[in-house]
Amino acid sequence: MNKILGAAVATAVMAGGWAGTSAYIGSRIERAYTATYADIEQKLPFLHFADRSVDRGLTSAVYRSKLRVGCPAAKADADADADAANTAGTGTGTGAGTADQTAASFEISFEDHVRHGPVLVGDGLGAAAIDSRITASGDVPQALRDYLARLAPDALHTRVGFDGAYRSIWRLPAADLDIDSGRISWADSRMDMTGRFGAGVATSSWDLPSLSLVIGDADDTSRLTLKGLRMTQRFDGTANGVWLQAGTQTTTIDRLEMALPATDDSQPGPGQLTIDKIKLDQVTSLDGEFVSIQADANIDAMTWTAAQADGAEAKPFKLARVEQKESIRHLHGPTLERLARQAISGVAAMCAGGDEVPTAQLLAGLQQLLLHGPTLSIDKLAAEYEGRRGEISYHIAAPGITQADLDGPPLALLAKLVVKADADVPSAWIDTIAVNGSSGEPSMLTAGTAMVDQLVAQGMLRREDQRLKTSFVFEKGRATANGKPIMPPRPM
């Protein structure tokens, strides 16, 4: 009897300890939810979480919220009522908005079913397991609403560790949906996100084997097809303000096809663009208050096939081994942060019945970036055409600009502007482009050759080993090409 009583007491103690641990973990999860809501609303004040609620249990909880995108319903409805009153001639409306604002907003409802740990997740114990469900209302196509409603209960699943680390896996089944302007379809896809609550370190990936978008009717149709899309992101936890975070992003696409519609009923569409093997890399880095971005793009082939009115087969225009290296350096982080907040606040002010931020005010804010000496460079833009490779590059900077320069006449800024550009292309490109662009007309070929000869005579171009080269510099209000002035200095 004593053994049985002892076992019962031990079991009760363990159960009580488990329940207490689960309740403590539940409170931590709830605090994480609250912090996440606050973080999103701080960064994006035009997003509004409404009807938040929690159904708490001893070892589980259900979190519900609605994310309203666009102006709040009360504001949109009030504007619609005001316009209706004005239209009816009562004169009681303010005319501040239109009924379209109501249709332009929609709600996304989230329902998270949380099992508090310790729970078995993967190969061990974790703090929580979360299954999320999403529904939509408002200005959302019915087909998309039905798709969300059909998602399996565990399609959107998150596991949370005791250290606050999480991993979310979203498995999105294939779909073929009618939308207002056409049709969209995609294959089974998967999103994988990892991170840690309360820390900036996070990674995400998205695999989408195929996507097809058709817009328009049978007589006027645009088509976009993506195959083999994969996106990965990583934020390393370093941040400069709310918006600016250091990290990397890589996007690869096996193939992109785009067919454009006709602009005239009597003519076929302009043609089809095909891009093979796209890779885009971006690195954002922070150095104190300053942000730098390096973006690289590589494409195996780009092919444009123009449509012919007579149905004849057109010769494709093809670029191969396209490569671009671009960099933006020394952007002032606090100024960018202020501009982002200004733009977002403008959206919130419009929802509250105010006016949008004037364009002049936004431009004035952008000008403030020039005070910190940013630079823009295309370090390399190269492509291969008809078996021959060409390359251009340029660099733009404006060092030493002061507020007095910004307040003065625009021409005064030219004294601070520095532009350097170089080009090295095959001379045969001119002949080939002239022939293809003119359906072989000799006059166009002759005109193209004459133009090149004139630029060479003026010193704007150099001929070297069957190539055309130039080096352009604009500095201190003076422009030179290949070391020779091409315009007199402007009076300052």
VEXNU-765645 format. One line per 3 residues: for each residue y, x, z of C-alpha. Coordinates in Angstrom, 2 decimals, always signed. Each point is the difference from the previous one (the first is absolute). Example, Ala and Ser with C-alpha at 12.3 -4.5 7.8 and 13.67 -1.06 7.14 Angstrom:
-4.50 +12.30 +7.80; +3.44 +1.37 -0.66
//
This chain:
+0.00 +0.00 +0.00; +2.38 +2.84 +0.87; -0.70 +1.63 -3.37
+0.72 -3.25 -1.80; +3.21 -0.51 +2.01; +1.04 +3.61 -0.64
-0.59 -0.38 -3.73; +2.00 -3.23 -0.05; +2.88 +1.65 +1.85
-0.09 +3.00 -2.37; -0.03 -2.30 -3.01; +2.97 -1.97 +1.36
+1.93 +3.19 +0.68; -0.71 +1.29 -3.53; +0.94 -3.36 -1.52
+3.20 -0.09 +2.05; +0.81 +3.55 -1.02; -0.67 -0.82 -3.66
+2.19 -3.10 +0.23; +2.76 +1.92 +1.75; -0.15 +2.76 -2.58
+0.05 -2.56 -2.80; +3.01 -1.77 +1.54; +1.86 +3.32 +0.32
-0.79 +0.88 -3.62; +1.14 -3.48 -1.01; +3.39 +0.57 +1.63
+0.35 +3.29 -1.88; -0.83 -1.71 -3.29; +2.57 -2.71 +0.75
+2.68 +2.62 +0.66; -0.90 +1.67 -3.30; +0.41 -3.32 -1.83
+3.39 -0.59 +1.60; +1.19 +3.50 -0.93; -1.20 -0.44 -3.59
+1.90 -3.28 -0.41; +3.18 +1.61 +1.35; -0.37 +3.05 -2.26
-0.40 -2.11 -3.16; +2.94 -2.26 +0.84; +2.19 +3.02 +0.73
-0.78 +1.63 -3.35; +0.03 -3.21 -2.05; +2.28 -2.58 +1.61
-0.40 -2.39 -2.93; -3.63 -0.45 +1.13; -0.28 -2.49 +2.84
-3.04 -0.43 +2.25; -0.17 -3.56 +1.27; -2.35 -2.15 +2.06
-1.58 +2.95 +1.74; -2.71 -0.93 +2.47; -2.94 +1.52 +1.86
-3.14 -1.80 +1.18; -1.31 +2.33 +2.71; -3.57 +0.16 +1.19
-1.76 +2.34 +2.37; -1.46 +2.21 -2.73; +1.76 -1.29 -3.11
+3.26 -1.37 -1.32; +1.38 -1.69 -3.10; +3.46 +1.08 -1.20
+1.86 -2.29 -2.38; +3.32 +0.54 -1.78; +1.84 -1.05 -3.12
+1.89 +2.50 -2.11; +2.84 -1.74 -1.83; +1.20 +1.88 -3.11
+3.47 -0.93 -1.22; +2.66 -1.99 +1.78; -1.08 -1.94 +3.11
-1.04 -3.54 -0.76; +2.82 -1.52 +2.07; +2.61 +1.87 -2.01
-1.60 -0.81 -3.36; -0.43 -3.66 +0.92; +3.59 -0.22 +1.22
+1.26 +1.47 -3.26; -2.13 -2.41 -2.00; +1.33 -2.95 +2.02
+3.57 +1.23 -0.51; -0.45 +0.19 -3.76; -1.63 -3.42 -0.08
+2.97 -1.43 +1.87; +2.45 +1.61 -2.39; -1.95 -1.26 -3.00
+0.04 -3.52 +1.43; +3.78 +0.21 +0.33; +0.14 -0.42 +3.76
+1.93 +3.23 +0.38; -1.81 +0.80 +3.25; -1.86 +2.99 -1.33
+1.17 +3.59 +0.09; -1.44 +1.01 -3.32; -1.24 +3.24 +1.58
-3.34 +0.04 -1.75; -2.44 -1.80 -2.26; -3.29 -1.77 +0.39
-1.60 +2.91 -1.88; +0.31 +2.10 +3.17; -2.54 -2.24 +1.70
-2.51 +0.57 -2.78; +0.74 +3.74 -0.01; -1.24 +0.45 +3.57
-3.60 -0.13 +1.10; -2.10 +0.56 +3.10; -3.04 +2.14 +0.58
-2.05 -0.96 +3.05; -2.05 +2.60 +1.87; -2.83 -0.78 +2.38
-1.64 +2.99 +1.69; -3.24 -0.52 +1.92; -0.22 +2.88 +2.49
-3.09 +0.97 +1.99; +1.08 +2.23 +2.89; -2.15 +2.99 +0.77
-1.86 +1.79 +0.85; -1.60 -1.21 -3.26; -2.38 +1.73 -2.34
+1.94 +1.19 -3.06; -1.67 +2.27 -2.50; -2.08 +2.60 +1.81
+1.53 -0.44 +3.45; +2.10 -2.06 +2.34; +3.55 -1.02 -0.80
+2.87 -1.81 +1.66; +0.11 -3.00 -2.34; -1.29 -1.53 -3.21
+2.36 -2.24 -1.97; -0.75 -2.42 -2.83; +3.14 -1.25 -1.75
+0.56 -3.11 -2.06; +2.98 -0.65 -2.26; +1.29 -3.24 -1.48
+3.16 -0.69 -2.02; +2.32 -2.94 -0.56; +3.30 -0.73 -1.70
+0.77 +1.54 -3.38; -3.46 +1.51 -0.45; -2.28 -1.00 -2.91
-2.77 -2.35 +1.08; -2.61 +2.27 -1.58; +1.05 +2.87 +2.28
-0.06 -2.29 +3.04; -3.54 -1.04 -0.88; -1.01 +3.64 -0.47
+1.22 +0.95 +3.48; -1.77 -3.00 +1.50; -3.30 +1.14 -1.55
+0.06 +3.49 +1.52; -2.99 +0.76 +2.21; +0.69 +0.06 +3.77
-0.56 +3.79 +0.14; +1.76 +0.83 -3.29; +3.03 +1.34 +1.90
-1.48 +2.01 +2.86; +1.60 +2.48 +2.44; -1.57 +2.23 +2.63
+2.09 +1.43 +2.84; -0.99 +3.03 +2.09; +0.74 +0.63 +3.67
+2.62 +2.56 -1.03; +1.95 -2.57 -2.05; -1.35 +1.22 -3.33
-0.87 -2.74 -2.46; -1.74 -0.43 -3.32; +0.46 -3.10 -2.16
-2.25 -0.76 -2.95; +0.96 -2.82 -2.34; -2.59 -1.07 -2.52
+1.59 -2.24 -2.62; -2.41 -1.77 -2.36; +0.58 -0.36 -3.73
+2.21 -2.84 -1.20; +1.18 -1.72 -3.15; +3.04 -2.10 +0.85
+2.38 -2.27 -1.88; +3.61 +0.66 +0.94; +3.19 -1.75 -1.06
+0.77 +2.39 -2.85; -3.50 +0.93 -1.13; -3.19 +1.43 +1.46
-0.99 +2.91 +2.25; -3.44 +1.40 +0.70; -1.42 +3.00 +1.84
-3.33 +1.52 +0.98; -1.33 +0.49 +3.53; +2.43 +2.32 +1.80
+0.24 +1.75 +3.33; +2.84 +1.18 +2.24; -0.60 +2.49 +2.80
+2.70 +0.73 +2.62; -0.10 +2.29 +3.03; +2.56 +0.94 +2.61
+0.87 -0.15 +3.65; +2.02 -2.64 +1.84; +3.32 +1.42 +1.18
-0.21 +3.07 -2.28; +1.30 +0.61 -3.51; -3.16 +1.64 -1.35
-1.71 -2.34 -2.45; -2.07 +0.07 -3.18; -0.88 -2.65 -2.53
-1.97 -0.29 -3.22; -0.47 -2.75 -2.54; -2.71 -0.13 -2.65
+0.38 -2.56 -2.78; -2.49 +0.42 -2.87; +1.86 -2.35 -2.35
+2.98 -2.36 -0.21; +1.09 -2.27 -2.84; +3.26 -1.93 -0.22
+0.79 -2.40 -2.85; +3.46 -1.56 -0.18; +1.08 -2.64 -2.50
-1.80 -2.37 -2.32; -2.25 +0.58 -3.01; +2.95 +0.53 -2.37
+2.09 +2.21 +2.27; -2.15 +2.11 +2.30; +0.43 +3.22 +1.94
-3.08 +1.77 +1.32; -0.36 +2.71 +2.59; -3.36 +1.56 +0.82
-0.72 +2.66 +2.62; -3.32 +1.78 +0.38; -1.06 +2.32 +2.80
+3.03 -0.22 +2.31; -0.10 +2.02 +3.21; +2.90 +0.55 +2.41
-0.01 +2.17 +3.11; +2.79 +0.56 +2.52; +0.42 +2.09 +3.10
+2.92 +0.04 +2.45; -0.08 +3.00 +2.32; +2.00 -1.55 +2.86
+3.25 +1.86 -0.71; +2.87 -2.46 -0.43; +3.76 +0.07 -0.50
+1.11 -3.44 +1.11; -1.87 -3.23 -0.59; -0.43 +0.28 -3.77
-0.55 +3.67 -0.81; -3.44 +1.44 +0.68; -1.59 +3.21 -1.18
-3.25 -0.36 -1.87; -1.89 +0.08 -3.27; -1.05 -2.57 -2.58
-2.41 +0.29 -2.92; -0.68 -2.63 -2.65; -2.56 +0.30 -2.78
-0.68 -2.46 -2.83; -2.78 +0.48 -2.53; +1.65 -2.15 -2.65
+3.04 -2.25 -0.41; +0.43 -2.33 -2.96; +3.09 -2.09 -0.74
+0.51 -2.40 -2.90; +3.48 -1.45 -0.47; +0.85 -3.43 -1.46
+1.82 -0.69 -3.25; +3.76 -0.45 +0.16; +0.05 -1.99 -3.24
-2.46 -2.74 -0.97; -0.19 +1.44 -3.53; -0.93 +3.50 +1.22
-2.91 +1.39 +2.02; +0.56 +1.54 +3.41; +1.47 +3.50 +0.05
-3.35 +1.61 +0.74; -2.27 +1.36 +2.72; +0.40 +2.88 +2.44
-3.07 +1.77 +1.36; +0.15 +2.68 +2.70; -3.11 +1.95 +1.00
-0.69 +1.94 +3.19; +3.17 -0.33 +2.06; +0.51 +2.00 +3.17
+3.15 -0.32 +2.12; +0.61 +2.19 +3.07; +2.93 -0.25 +2.40
+0.82 +2.09 +3.06; +2.81 -1.03 +2.36; +1.09 +2.65 +2.48
+2.64 +0.10 +2.76; +2.13 +2.93 +1.10; +2.20 -1.05 +2.89
+2.30 -2.71 -1.34; -0.96 +0.57 -3.63; -2.68 -1.48 -2.23
-1.61 +1.57 -3.08; -2.33 -1.65 -2.50; -2.29 +1.75 -2.46
-1.61 -2.25 -2.64; -2.52 +1.17 -2.62; -1.48 -2.05 -2.83
-2.85 +0.94 -2.34; -1.30 -2.14 -2.88; -2.82 +0.90 -2.38
+1.30 -2.15 -2.86; +2.61 -2.65 -0.84; -0.49 -1.99 -3.21
+2.38 -2.52 -1.53; -1.34 -2.09 -2.89; +2.69 -2.04 -1.71
-0.87 -3.37 -1.53; +0.63 -0.49 -3.72; +1.32 -3.24 -1.48
-2.39 +0.25 -2.97; -3.01 +0.62 +2.23; -0.36 +3.57 -1.21
-1.33 +2.57 +2.45; +2.84 +2.08 +1.46; -0.33 +3.68 +0.80
-0.05 +0.40 +3.80; +2.65 +2.12 +1.68; -1.86 +2.16 +2.52
+1.12 +2.42 +2.68; -2.62 +2.12 +1.76; +0.00 +2.05 +3.22
+3.21 -1.54 +1.30; +1.25 +1.81 +3.10; +3.07 -0.59 +2.16
+1.15 +1.78 +3.15; +3.00 -1.55 +1.74; +1.72 +0.86 +3.25
+2.81 -1.56 +2.03; +1.22 +2.21 +2.81; +2.43 -0.05 +2.92
+0.44 -3.76 +0.25; +1.77 -0.80 +3.25; -2.42 -2.05 +2.09
+2.51 -1.81 +2.27; +2.03 -1.09 -3.03; -3.13 -1.31 -1.75
-0.97 -1.81 +3.20; +3.45 -1.57 +0.21; -0.17 -1.12 -3.63
-3.43 -1.56 +0.53; +1.20 -1.88 +3.06; +3.11 -1.12 -1.84
-2.04 -1.42 -2.87; -2.44 -1.73 +2.35; +2.81 -1.37 +2.14
+1.55 -1.42 -3.16; -3.16 -2.00 -0.66; -0.03 -1.28 +3.58
+3.72 -0.90 -0.23; -0.59 -2.03 -3.16; -2.75 -1.92 +1.77
+2.45 -0.71 +2.83; +2.53 -1.44 -2.44; +2.07 +3.13 -0.58
+0.77 +1.90 -3.18; -2.08 +2.76 -1.54; +1.13 +3.60 +0.44
+2.56 +0.80 -2.74; -1.21 +2.42 -2.66; +3.07 +2.19 +0.55
-0.95 +0.38 +3.65; -3.52 +1.07 -0.88; +1.31 +2.49 -2.58
+2.39 +1.42 +2.56; -2.96 +0.52 +2.31; -1.94 +1.81 -2.74
+2.97 +2.28 -0.59; -0.28 +1.18 +3.59; -3.25 +1.71 -0.96
+2.00 +2.35 -2.24; +1.75 +1.47 +3.04; -3.26 +1.69 +1.01
-0.75 +1.83 -3.25; -3.12 -1.76 -1.38; -1.74 +1.32 -3.12
-2.07 -1.68 -2.71; -2.32 +2.02 -2.20; -2.47 -0.70 -2.74
-1.68 +3.35 +0.32; -2.33 -0.76 -2.89; -0.46 -2.80 -2.51
-2.55 +1.04 -2.60; -2.20 -1.72 -2.57; -2.17 +0.79 -2.99
+0.65 -1.75 -3.32; -1.91 +0.62 -3.21; -1.70 +2.98 +1.63
+3.28 +1.69 +0.99; +1.49 +0.13 +3.49; +3.64 -0.36 +1.02
+1.78 +0.22 +3.32; +3.38 -0.86 +1.53; +1.48 +0.40 +3.48
+3.29 -0.63 +1.75; +1.72 +0.39 +3.34; +2.96 -1.97 +1.40
+1.97 +0.90 +3.10; +3.48 -0.53 +1.43; +0.55 +2.57 +2.74
+3.12 +0.00 +2.12; +1.12 -3.60 -0.52; +2.40 -1.23 +2.69
+1.26 -3.43 +0.98; +3.29 +0.87 -1.70; -1.92 +0.52 -3.26
-1.62 -3.41 +0.34; +3.35 -1.65 +0.71; +1.71 +1.74 -2.93
-0.20 -0.64 -3.76; -3.53 +0.06 -1.50; +0.84 +2.90 -2.30
+0.57 +2.20 +3.05; -3.71 -0.27 +0.81; -0.84 +1.76 -3.27
+1.26 +3.23 +1.49; -2.81 -0.19 +2.57; -2.77 -1.24 -2.32
-2.68 +2.48 -1.09; -2.46 -0.90 -2.79; -2.54 +2.37 -1.49
-2.47 -1.02 -2.71; -2.49 +1.82 -2.20; -2.12 -1.17 -2.93
-2.74 +1.70 -2.00; -1.67 -2.16 -2.68; -1.84 +0.68 -3.29
+2.28 -0.27 -3.03; -2.82 -1.88 -1.74; +0.59 -2.90 +2.38
+3.25 -0.84 -1.82; -1.77 -0.26 -3.36; -2.94 -1.99 +1.39
+2.16 -2.48 +1.90; +2.31 -0.47 -2.99; -2.92 -0.70 -2.34
-1.82 -2.37 +2.40; +3.17 -1.82 +0.98; +1.12 -0.58 -3.58
-3.32 -0.93 -1.61; +0.16 +3.28 -1.89; +3.40 -0.50 -1.64
+1.23 +3.42 -1.24; +3.62 -0.82 +0.84; -0.79 -0.26 +3.72
-1.84 +3.33 -0.04; +2.92 +1.64 -1.77; +2.49 -1.48 +2.47
-2.03 +1.24 +2.97; -0.20 +3.52 -1.40; +3.73 +0.02 -0.78
+0.87 -1.08 +3.53; -2.08 +2.83 +1.49; +1.58 +2.53 -2.37
+3.46 -1.16 +1.07; -0.80 +0.33 +3.71; -1.42 +3.48 -0.57
+3.15 +1.00 -1.90; +2.14 -1.27 +2.88; -2.04 +2.01 +2.51
-1.32 -3.12 +1.76; -3.60 +0.88 -0.97; -1.89 +3.22 -0.58
-2.93 +0.50 -2.37; -2.68 +2.30 +1.39; -3.54 +0.29 -1.42
-0.09 -3.51 -1.51; +1.42 -1.48 +3.16; +3.35 -1.49 +0.94
+1.50 +1.10 +3.29; +3.20 -0.63 +1.90; +1.46 +0.74 +3.41
+2.88 -2.21 +1.19; +2.21 +0.65 +3.02; +2.86 -2.10 +1.37
+1.78 +1.63 +2.92; +3.58 +0.04 +1.32; +1.02 -2.52 -2.65
-1.23 +2.17 -2.89; -3.01 -0.51 -2.27; -1.92 +2.68 -1.88
-3.02 -0.10 -2.30; -1.96 +3.24 -0.33; +2.86 +1.82 +1.67
+2.69 -1.29 -2.38; +2.71 -2.50 +1.05; -0.29 -3.42 -1.58
+3.13 -1.62 +1.44; +3.29 +1.30 +1.36; +0.49 -0.04 +3.78
+1.52 -3.21 +1.32; +3.34 +0.23 +1.81; -0.46 -0.52 +3.73
//
